[in-house]
Amino acid sequence: MDKTEKIIDMIEHPERYSEDELRSLLIDDAEGRDTYKTICYLNAAMQAEAKPRRHKPLLSLIQNKAAAIAIAVCLISGLAYATVRIVRPAEQSQQQTETTSAADTQRPARDMQPAIRVIEPAPAVRTYENASLFQIVNDLANAYDVKVTYLSDKAKELRLYYKLDTNKPMEKIIEELNSFEKINIKINGDTLEVE
C-alpha cells in the first residue's frame, strides 16, 4: 500500500490506526501532510457539488406571481377607466355640437326656448376633513330642508372630521354628531338648534 492509499484509509477508518501512526504519517511527514490537505480540499469540493442548489421556496414564487397579477389587473382596469373617462366626454361634446347645429338649421332663432338648466343632486355621502361644524350642519340642513339656529358662536367654530351620509335619517345623523364632545344639536320642529 503506498502513502496516498494509506492516508485515504486513515481518513476513512481512523480507529484502525494508533495515535503514533496517525501523527507520524499526517503531522510529522511533510509529504503526508500535503497529501492529506489535497484530499481534504478535493473532498470539500466534491461535497459542495453534491449539494443541491437552493431554490426559492415555492410559496414565495406563488406570492410573487399573485402580486404581479394583482398589479397587472389594477393597471389594466385603471387604464380602461381612464380611457372611458376620456372618450365619453369627447363623444358627448360631439353629440351636443351636432344637436345644436341641427337645431339651429331647423328652427328660426325666435322659436328657440332658453336652455333648461339641470341641477344635479349633491352626493349622498360627503366627507369633511377639518371642516367647521357650521359648514357641516348647514349642508345637513340643506339636504333635509330644515332651518338652523346657533345658540352659541363657539359651536360654529368647532372643527371636526365627519362623513355625512344623507341616505341616513336626519335623527341618526344628529345622534352621531351629538356623540362628539362639545356638540349638542336638538331637533325642534323644522329647525335644528345647535348649542
FENURZI-V82982 format. One record per residue. N is the residue number from 0. PHI is phi in degrees with one decimal (none if undefined). PSI is psi in radians with two decimals (* if undefined). OMEGA is omega in whole degrees, 0 to 359 (999 if undefined). Layout:
BEGIN
n | phi | psi | omega
N | PHI | PSI | OMEGA
N | PHI | PSI | OMEGA
END
This chain:
BEGIN
n | phi | psi | omega
0 | none | 2.20 | 180
1 | -82.7 | 3.10 | 186
2 | -62.0 | -0.75 | 183
3 | -63.8 | -0.80 | 179
4 | -64.3 | -0.65 | 180
5 | -66.5 | -0.70 | 179
6 | -66.0 | -0.73 | 178
7 | -62.3 | -0.74 | 178
8 | -64.4 | -0.66 | 178
9 | -64.6 | -0.66 | 180
10 | -68.4 | -0.73 | 183
11 | -76.0 | -0.62 | 183
12 | -133.0 | 1.31 | 182
13 | -70.0 | -0.33 | 181
14 | -70.3 | -0.31 | 180
15 | -79.1 | -0.24 | 186
16 | -117.0 | 2.62 | 179
17 | -83.1 | 2.93 | 180
18 | -61.3 | -0.69 | 182
19 | -66.0 | -0.72 | 179
20 | -65.1 | -0.74 | 178
21 | -61.8 | -0.81 | 182
22 | -63.9 | -0.76 | 183
23 | -66.2 | -0.66 | 184
24 | -85.2 | -0.67 | 186
25 | -95.9 | -0.47 | 185
26 | -107.8 | -0.86 | 186
27 | -75.3 | -0.61 | 183
28 | -86.9 | 2.10 | 183
29 | -65.9 | -0.72 | 180
30 | -66.5 | -0.69 | 178
31 | -65.1 | -0.69 | 179
32 | -63.4 | -0.78 | 179
33 | -63.6 | -0.73 | 178
34 | -62.7 | -0.75 | 179
35 | -61.4 | -0.77 | 179
36 | -63.3 | -0.74 | 180
37 | -62.4 | -0.76 | 179
38 | -63.0 | -0.71 | 179
39 | -63.2 | -0.74 | 179
40 | -63.0 | -0.76 | 179
41 | -63.4 | -0.72 | 180
42 | -63.2 | -0.74 | 179
43 | -64.5 | -0.70 | 180
44 | -66.4 | -0.70 | 180
45 | -67.0 | -0.66 | 179
46 | -68.3 | -0.64 | 179
47 | -65.1 | -0.68 | 179
48 | -72.7 | -0.52 | 182
49 | -73.3 | -0.43 | 180
50 | -68.2 | 2.36 | 177
51 | -69.4 | 2.56 | 179
52 | -69.0 | 2.44 | 181
53 | -81.1 | 2.22 | 176
54 | -107.3 | 2.83 | 176
55 | -65.0 | 2.55 | 177
56 | -61.5 | 2.60 | 183
57 | -61.2 | -0.62 | 182
58 | -62.7 | -0.72 | 181
59 | -68.6 | -0.58 | 176
60 | -65.0 | -0.72 | 179
61 | -65.5 | -0.72 | 179
62 | -63.9 | -0.73 | 179
63 | -62.8 | -0.73 | 179
64 | -66.2 | -0.71 | 179
65 | -63.9 | -0.72 | 178
66 | -64.9 | -0.72 | 179
67 | -64.4 | -0.69 | 178
68 | -65.4 | -0.75 | 180
69 | -62.3 | -0.74 | 179
70 | -64.6 | -0.73 | 180
71 | -64.1 | -0.73 | 179
72 | -63.2 | -0.78 | 179
73 | -61.6 | -0.75 | 181
74 | -63.8 | -0.80 | 181
75 | -65.8 | -0.76 | 180
76 | -67.1 | -0.62 | 176
77 | -64.3 | -0.75 | 178
78 | -64.7 | -0.71 | 179
79 | -64.0 | -0.76 | 179
80 | -62.5 | -0.79 | 180
81 | -63.2 | -0.70 | 179
82 | -63.0 | -0.78 | 180
83 | -64.1 | -0.73 | 181
84 | -66.6 | -0.55 | 180
85 | -79.8 | -0.72 | 185
86 | -72.8 | -0.74 | 184
87 | -62.3 | -0.84 | 178
88 | -60.2 | -0.61 | 178
89 | -65.4 | -0.74 | 178
90 | -64.9 | -0.73 | 181
91 | -64.5 | -0.72 | 180
92 | -67.3 | -0.61 | 177
93 | -66.1 | -0.73 | 179
94 | -64.9 | -0.71 | 179
95 | -64.7 | -0.71 | 179
96 | -64.4 | -0.77 | 179
97 | -64.9 | -0.73 | 180
98 | -64.9 | -0.75 | 181
99 | -65.1 | -0.78 | 181
100 | -67.5 | -0.64 | 178
101 | -68.0 | -0.69 | 180
102 | -68.2 | -0.63 | 180
103 | -65.3 | -0.63 | 182
104 | -79.9 | -0.43 | 183
105 | -85.3 | -0.64 | 184
106 | -115.8 | 2.57 | 173
107 | -71.3 | 2.80 | 184
108 | -63.0 | -0.57 | 183
109 | -70.8 | -0.41 | 180
110 | -83.6 | -0.21 | 184
111 | -71.0 | 2.33 | 178
112 | -94.7 | 2.71 | 177
113 | -63.5 | 2.60 | 182
114 | -64.8 | 2.47 | 178
115 | -82.5 | 2.25 | 182
116 | -92.0 | 2.10 | 180
117 | -97.4 | 2.17 | 178
118 | -99.4 | 2.11 | 179
119 | -80.9 | 2.44 | 180
120 | -67.7 | 2.65 | 178
121 | -67.1 | 2.64 | 180
122 | -60.8 | 2.55 | 183
123 | -69.7 | -0.56 | 180
124 | -118.6 | 2.21 | 180
125 | -132.3 | 2.32 | 181
126 | -102.2 | 2.25 | 178
127 | -108.2 | 2.23 | 178
128 | -117.2 | 1.99 | 180
129 | 55.7 | 0.77 | 181
130 | -97.8 | 2.72 | 180
131 | -76.7 | 2.63 | 177
132 | -61.6 | -0.58 | 178
133 | -55.9 | -0.84 | 181
134 | -65.4 | -0.77 | 183
135 | -64.6 | -0.82 | 183
136 | -68.6 | -0.63 | 178
137 | -65.0 | -0.71 | 176
138 | -64.4 | -0.67 | 177
139 | -63.1 | -0.77 | 180
140 | -63.8 | -0.71 | 178
141 | -64.6 | -0.66 | 182
142 | -68.8 | -0.59 | 184
143 | -107.8 | 0.15 | 179
144 | 52.6 | 0.96 | 175
145 | -126.4 | 2.88 | 179
146 | -97.3 | 2.81 | 180
147 | -125.3 | 2.35 | 174
148 | -124.2 | 2.19 | 179
149 | -99.2 | 2.09 | 180
150 | -87.5 | -0.20 | 179
151 | -146.6 | 2.44 | 179
152 | -73.1 | -0.43 | 179
153 | -64.3 | -0.58 | 181
154 | -63.6 | -0.60 | 180
155 | -64.8 | -0.54 | 187
156 | -87.0 | -0.19 | 180
157 | -60.8 | 2.44 | 181
158 | -119.4 | 2.46 | 181
159 | -157.3 | 2.94 | 175
160 | -103.8 | 2.20 | 183
161 | -151.8 | 2.56 | 178
162 | -112.4 | 1.84 | 183
163 | -88.2 | 2.08 | 179
164 | -115.2 | 1.81 | 184
165 | -77.4 | 0.02 | 172
166 | -77.3 | -0.37 | 179
167 | -78.2 | 2.75 | 174
168 | -65.5 | 2.60 | 183
169 | -60.2 | -0.62 | 181
170 | -61.6 | -0.69 | 179
171 | -65.8 | -0.70 | 179
172 | -66.5 | -0.74 | 178
173 | -62.0 | -0.71 | 178
174 | -61.5 | -0.75 | 178
175 | -63.6 | -0.77 | 180
176 | -65.7 | -0.64 | 179
177 | -68.8 | -0.31 | 178
178 | -71.5 | -0.30 | 175
179 | -73.8 | 2.57 | 178
180 | -68.5 | 2.48 | 177
181 | 73.0 | 0.18 | 178
182 | -117.1 | 2.26 | 177
183 | -141.2 | 1.93 | 181
184 | -119.7 | 2.32 | 179
185 | -122.6 | 2.58 | 176
186 | -99.2 | 2.12 | 179
187 | -124.9 | 1.56 | 183
188 | 69.0 | -2.06 | 177
189 | -106.0 | 0.51 | 180
190 | -130.2 | 2.42 | 173
191 | -98.7 | 2.22 | 178
192 | -105.8 | 2.07 | 183
193 | -106.7 | 2.13 | 178
194 | -103.0 | * | 999
END
